[in-house]
Amino acid sequence: RSILAQVEGFIQTWEKRHTDTPYKPYMSKLCILFAALPWAFVCQHCDDPGECEAAHSHSVTFLQTSIHKHISKPNGHYWPHPKGRLGSLSQTPYGLPTSAVKDLDDHLAWKWVLPENLSAFVWGTLIDKNRNIIIASQQGLYKYTADGEPLWNRTDIRGTQMPAVMGDNLYGMKAGDASMYSLDLDTGETVWMKKVAAKTGQEGDMMEAHNGVLVTAVDQEETWTMREVGIPAKRAIGINATNAEELWSYIPECGIWNIMALFPDQESTIIMDYCGGLYRLNLYDGSEVWKVRGSLFSMTDGGSTLGPDGNVYTCSNSPLTMLTMSDKDTHAGRLRKYDVSNGKLLWETKLQNACMNFPAVSPDGKTVVLSDGANVLDPPMKWLHGKNVTSEEIDRFYALQQELLANKTQLNYYGHDNLNASILGFDTSTGSLMWEHDVEPWYGMSFALDEERAYLWLKGEHPFGHCGPPHWSGPTIDQDGKVYAARSDGLLHIYDPRDGSDTTFRHGDGALMSGVTFADGLMIVPTCSWVYVFKY
């Protein structure tokens, strides 16, 4: 506003001094045009506030940031990163209107299902500036219009991790062999592809991109013993987005699980290890700005985020809880807030269960939201693997599991308590609990449809027999404070803390960390194997 006011003042002064000039109306328009030119120039290169080419001046970057706050339509992509737009992670100004919330089923426009059906594995979705949708799955990359018309696919890039958009390119990496790629966003054609390491971790790492640098994680932690749940990456790397050359490498004290780099400014990045340790590094050379050690012998598949105040919020666990993190009511979870300038712990809040989620901060900066609930990944159908059972015995055992799930008694049948779960809101200033919304306890030995996947695996019809999602996706918060969180019991929750209302939609599957994504008039809900697209 101050910049526009200065332009207006300049025009008024010029007009007073040039009252006899016949070109005064045109000169006024010309001044406005010149004032807009730097902004137009930045728009050509930026997807988010602060995501500009490193060569751009700070004054131009500030102009972009200032104007962004006062417009409703983004000048870049709607959802270019796994958690949305830099500067407003896990937030959207395009939340559902009340009328659409009340009639959500009527607003379902289309559903994405591959022929592989439950064998498909979806990391999440991105949305470009034209409301086109990019689906990232183990089976490849797919781009569609908002109406579901296919634009391109790259089924040759199998096993991709969650990618990110920067400028006119889509950047990602194939899990396993660490082949990193840059694709033309419009055509899907390869700009470059390069193997950047010997291998990757085997979990849910997410590519991030900022100011011409790609940040992700590669290699594997050799000492990790729980390989049945995945394998953490060993080191974070910074890659030049133009030519795929490695700029730096950094090994944290614990391994890396579900990396999603944060960018507090133009010059640095923040990563978190699975012990909850935080590391602020120089974006261009990887040098350490500060670090905070995590909790020894702990582990989380949750992550971190930045609030509107610029500070860091993390979801991790207390020391010596690695072997009990999946148990009920362990009180192992810790929600923490750190000063972004020096890494100082500002507050810490103890949770009922282990913290296995990505936090989100409301657009007004007053509330940090977290979804709470223990994880399960033990479908009894997998117990039959290698037992030399007949197809008929497999079918009978599967029928028993289906009956137990239908009666909501599977956990109890095998001697376990059902799992409590809730959506929580905390005061960002103090960490104190502001509100809590409890949902129905979960009753299965694994989450939705993983018993079916294990059955198909035994029949030779599924590649690995599970999705293995967390209890919740990461939450997304809209302009009215409504919280959108997909739960792995098969329900999408739209919770409004203002009146305590909770609207649900049955998506029927598990949900991964990337969460619900938005554009103007679009809501996209990815699950383990499917994608739902709503229009309003």
N, C-alpha and C positions, 0 to 999 in steps of 0.2 A: 504493500500500500504506500509506503514511504517513497519508493521509487516512482510509482505512478503519480504521486502528489508532486514530486519534484518536476516531472515532465510537464504536468499541467501548469505548475507555476512558471516554468520556463516559457510555455506557450503564451500565457497571459501577459508576461512581461514583454515578450517579443511583439505582441499585438499592440500594446500601448505605445511602444517606441516606433512602430511602423504603421500608424493609422492611415497613412496615405498610400500604402502599398496595395495595388489592385490584386495581388496574388495572396492576400492574407488568408482566406479560407483554405486555399490549397497548401500554403505553407504550414498551417496548423496540422492538417492531415499528414503532411510529410514528416513533421516532427514526431507525430504519434507512430508513424511507420518506422522511423529510425529507432525510436525507443523500443519497438517490438523486435527489431532485427536480432539483437543478441539472444533473445529468448528463442526465436525461430532457429537460430544457429545451434543452440544447445539441444533443442528438441530433436535435431537430426541424429544426435549421438547418445542421448540419455534415455534410459528406461525408467529411472527412479530419481528422486531428489538425491543428489550426491553421487550418482552413478554416471559420471561424465568421463570423457577421455582425460587422462592425467595431464595432458598439455593445456587443458582449458584453464583460464584464470580463475582465481577464487571469487572475484567479483561477479563473473558470469555465472559461476556455480551458485552463488548466493541469490542472484536474480531468479534462477530457475526454482530454487527452493522456496523463495518468498512467494512467487506467484502460484506455485503448486498448492499452497495452503488455502487458496481462495477460489479454486476452480473445482468443479465436481467431476469433470471428465479427465482421465489421465492423458498426458501428452505422450506417454510411452505405452508400455504394455500393461494390461490389467493385472496379470498375475505371473510375473516373469521368474520368480524364485520359488523354491519349495514352500515358503511361508508367505508368499505375496510380494509386496513391494518394500524395498529398503526404506527405512524411516518409519514404516507402519506395519511391521511384521505381524502376521496373524490378525490383521484388522481389515475391514472392508467398509466403504461408504455405500455399498450396493446391497445391503441386507434386504431380506424379504419384507414387503409391506404386510400389514396385518391381514389384509384380505387373502394374500397368498399363503400365509402361515395357516390360516383356518381351513383352506382347501388345497393342501399341498399335493394330494394325489392328482387333482385336476390340472396341476401345473407341470407334471412330469411330461417332458417333450419326447425324450427317447432314451433308450438304454443301450449301452455298448456291451456286447457279449461276443467273444471270439468263439470259433468252432471248438476250440479246446475246452471251453467253458471253465470248469473248476480247476483245470490244469493251468489256466492263465494266472499270472501274478502281476498285479498292478501296483507300481510304486506311488503314482499320483498323477496329477494333471497340472498343466500350465495354460495360460490364456494370453494370446498376443493382443496387440492394439486393435485388431479388427474383430475381436471376440472369437477368433478361431481357437480351437482346443487341441492341445498336444497331450496325448496319453502316453505315459512311459510305462512299459511293461517288460517282463522278462522275455516275452515273445517278440518284442520290437518296439519301435516308435511309430505312432499313428497321429496324423493331423486331420481334423475335421472342421467344417464350418459349425456355427452355432446350431444349425438345423440338421446336423448329422451327415452332411455331404462330405465324402472323403476328398482330401486334397493331396496327400501323399502318405506313403508309409515306408519304413526302413526295417523290414523284417529280417534283413541280414545283420542288423545290430541287435543280436539276441543277448539277453542277460545284462541289459543296461542298468546302471544305477539311476537314481533320480537326477535328472539334468536341470539346467538353468538357462535362461535367455539373457543375453547381453547384446544390446544393439540389434543387429540383423542376423544374429547367429544363435544357434542352439548348441550348448556345450554339455558334454557328458562323458561317461567312462563305462566301459564294459567291465562288469564284475568278473573276477577270476584272472584274466590275462592283462588287465590294466591298460587296455587300448583306449586312449582318450580320443574324442572326436569333436570336430566343429562342423556343424551343418548349416547350410543356407536355410534360414527360417522359412522363406517363401516356397522354396522348391524341394527342400529336403536333401539336396545334393551335398556331397562331401566337400568341405573346404580343405580340411586336413584330418588325418587320423594317424596317431603315433602311439606306440607302446612306451609308457612313461615309467614303468617299474616291472619287477619280475611277476608280481601278483597283487591282488587286493585282499582286504579283509572279506569275511563272509557274514555280513549283517546288513544294515540299511543306510550306508553312507550316501550323502547328498552332495552333489556338485554345487559350488557357489562361485559367483563371478562378480568382480567389482573393479572398476578403473583399469580394465585391460589385464587383470590377473585372475586366474582360476585357482581356487583353493579346494583341495580334497584330501583324501587319505589313501595310503597304499601300503603294501607289504603286510606281513602278519606278525603278531606277537607270538614268539616261539614258545613261551612258557605257559600259554593258555591251555587249560586242561578240559574245560567244558565244551568240547568241540561239537557236541550234539545240539547245542543251542546257537551255534555260530562261532566265528573267529574274529576277534578284533583286529583292526589295522594297527600297524606299528608306528607310522610316521605321517605327519601332515606335510604337504608339498604346495608350493606356489608355482604356477605354470604361466608363462607368457601366452596370452590368448591369441596372439597373432601368428606365432611360429611354433608353439608347443615346446619351447625350450624351458627346462627347469630353472627357476629363479632361486629357489631355496628349499631346504628340507629341515624339518624339526621333529625330534622325537620327544614326546611328553613322558612324564614319569609313569603313567599307566597307559594301556592301549587306548585306541579310539573306537568308539561304537556310535554309529549313526551321526557321523560328523556333519555339522551344518555351520559353517563359518559365519561369524557376525562381523559387521563393518561399522565401527563407531564413528569413523571419520574417513577422510580421503586417503589416509596414509597407513592405516593399521587394520589388523584383523584379530578376532578373538576366537579361539577354539576351546573345546572342553574335552577332557578324557573321561573314561568310564568310571573313574573314582570321583568325579566331580571337580577335578583340578582345572583351573582356568589359566590360559596363556594368551597374553596380548603381544602380538608380534608385528614387526614392521611388514607392511604388505608387499614391499618390493625386494627386501633382502632376507626376511625371516628373523631378523635380530630381535631379541627378547626385550620388550618394554617393561613388562612385569609378569609375575606368575603367582598363582595361589595354589598350594598343594591341596589335593583331594583327600578323601578319607581312605586310609589304608584298608586293604582287603574288603572293599565294597565294590559294587558295580551297579550301573544303571543303563538302561537303553533309552532314557529320557535325554533332555538337552537343555538348551539355554536360549534366551532371547534378550532383546534390548527394549526398554521402555521409552516412552516419549521424553523422559528426563535424561535419556542417554545411558542410564545405568543398566547393569547386567543382572538378570534373574535366572537362577539355575534350579534344576530338578535333579537331585542326586540322593545319596544315602549315607548313613552314619558308618563309622568304622566297624569292621568285623561282622558285616551283615551279608556277605556274598552268598553264603550257603543257605541263608534263611530268607532271602529277599522275596521269594515267591510264597512264603507262608502268610497266613491271615493275621492281621492285627499285630504286626511286628514293631510298629512305631519306628521303623528304620528310616522312613523318608524324611528328607530335609528340603524345604524350599528356602532358598537363600537369595539375598540381594547384595551386590557388590558395587562399590564406587568404581566407575569406569576409568577414572583418572589414575588410580593407584592400586586397584584391586582390594581395597580394604573392605572387610565384611561389615555391612551396615545392619543387617539383622538376619536371623535364622529362625525358622518355624518348623516344629516337629509335626509329622503327619502320621495318620493312623496306620498306613501301610507303606511299603517301599515306594519310592517316587520313581515312576516309570513313564513319564509323560513329558511333553514340551509345554512350558508355561506360555501364556499369552497375556498381554497387558492391554487394558481397555483404551480406546482412543483418547479419553479424557485423562489418562494416566493415573487414575485413582485406584484401580482394581487390577490385581494380577490373578488370573484364572488358571486353575489346574484341575485336571480330572484324576480322581483317585480310585484305585482298585488293583488288587493283586493279579498276576498273570497265571495262566494255566497252559500247558502244552504237553499233555499226556493222553492222547486218544487211545482208549483200550484196544481198538482195532490193530494198532501197531504192535501190541503184545504178541500177536499171532505170527509175526514175521519170523521165519526160520524154524517154526514149530512143526513143519511137515503136516499141516492140516489140509483137509479136503475142501473143495469149493463149497460143498454143502455145509460144512462146519463153519466156514467163514460167513456164509449167509445167515446161519442161525445166530451166531454171535453178534452180527451186525443188527439183526432184528431186535435182540435184547438191548443193544445200545440205543437204538431208535426209540424203543419203549421207555427206557429210563429218561431220555432227554425229553420226550413228550410229556412225561409225568413230572419233570423238573426234579429228578431224584438221583441223577447219575453220580454226583459227588458224594452224596449221602450213602449211596449203595456201596461205594468203595471206601467208606470210612472217613470221609472228609466233610468239613463244614462248607456250606455255600459261601460265596465271596461277596462281601459288601462292596458297594461302589457309590461314588458321589461326584458331583461337580462342585468345586469350591471356589469362593472368591475371597481374596485377602487384601487388606489395606496395604498399598504400596509404600506408605510412609513408615508403618510400624511392623508389618507382617502379621498383624492380628486378623483372625477370621472374621469376615464381615457377613457372609452368608454361606449356607450349605444346602445343597439339593441332593437328597438321597434317592437312589433308583433301586429297582428290584434286584435283590441279590442274584448272582449268577450261579448256576447249578451244574455246569458241565465240566468234564475232565479236560476239555479243550474248548476253544471258542467256536462260534457258529460255522458249520459246514466242514470243520476239520475232521470230524468223525467220518463224514462222507469221503473226504480226500484220502484218509487212511484206508478206507475200504477199497477205493479205486486203485490205490497203490498196491494193495495185496493182490488185486486182480490184474495188475500190470497195465493199468489205464491212467496212472498219474505218476509224474516224474519223481516226487519225493514224499508225498503223503501228508502234507500239511501246508498251511499258510503261516501259522505261528505268529499271529498278530499280537500287539499289546492289547490291554484291556480297552483302551480308548485311542482314538486318533488325537492329534493335537487340536485344541479348541481354536475356533475363529470367532472374533467378536465384531459385531456390526455397529453402525453409527448410533443405534439406539441402546446399545449395551446388551443385545441378545447374544447368547452364546450358542454356537453350532458345534456339536461334538458327536462324531459317529462312534458308537460303542460296538465292541466285537460280539455282543449278543445278537446283533442283527438289526439294531435300531439306531436311527439318527435322532438325536435330541436337539430341540431348539428351545433353550431355556431362557426365560426373561426374568432376571432377578428383581425387576421393578414390581411385578405382581405375583411372582412365584409360579407362573404358568409354564408348563412343559408340553410342547407339541412333539409328537414322534412320527417318524416315517419308517416303515419296515423295509430295510434294504436287504436283509436276510443273510448277511455275510460278516466276516471279520473286517476290521479297518486298520490301515497302517498309519504311520505318524504324520504324513504330509497333510491330511485333513481336507476339509471342505474348501473349495475355491470359488471365487466370485468375479463376475464382470457386470457391466450395466445390463440388468434384466436377465442375468444368468446365475444359477447356482449349480455347481457340479460336485457330486458326491462319489468319490472313488471308493471301492471296497477292495478286498483281496483279489477278486477276479472280475469284477464288473465296474461299470461307470454309469451313474444316473445323471441325466441333464435336465434341469428344471428351467422353465422360461416364465417370466412375469413382467 
